Amino acid sequence: MPKKIESSSKDLEKKLDLLIKRFEEQRGIINSYIKRERDWKKDKVLHRKEVSRLEKDLNKAKNE
């Protein structure tokens, strides 16, 4: 195999490895963001339920 083709294929291999590493990093960042977003939404729903329950208790106490 000529040296030019050999070096060219090695360069392509290095670039491909770099792109794969970047992709993995970005995927990790995105997955982390999605997990935090889901946790935040779950907490928001739980807090909203708690607020609703407390509002009902407050209204009951006012009516008594």
MOZI-V655996 format. One record per backbone hydrogen bond with DSSP energy under -1.0 kcal/mol. NH is the residue of the N-H (numbers start at 1). CO is the residue of the C=O. If there is no record, write none. Layout:
nh;co
NH;CO
NH;CO
//
This chain:
nh;co
6;2
7;3
8;4
9;5
10;6
11;7
12;8
13;9
14;10
15;11
16;12
17;13
18;14
19;15
20;16
21;17
22;18
23;19
24;20
25;21
26;22
27;23
28;24
29;25
30;26
31;27
32;28
33;29
34;30
35;31
36;32
37;33
38;34
39;35
40;36
41;37
42;38
43;39
44;40
45;41
46;42
47;43
48;44
49;45
50;46
51;47
52;48
53;49
54;50
55;51
56;52
57;53
58;54
59;55
60;56
61;57
62;58
63;59
64;60
//
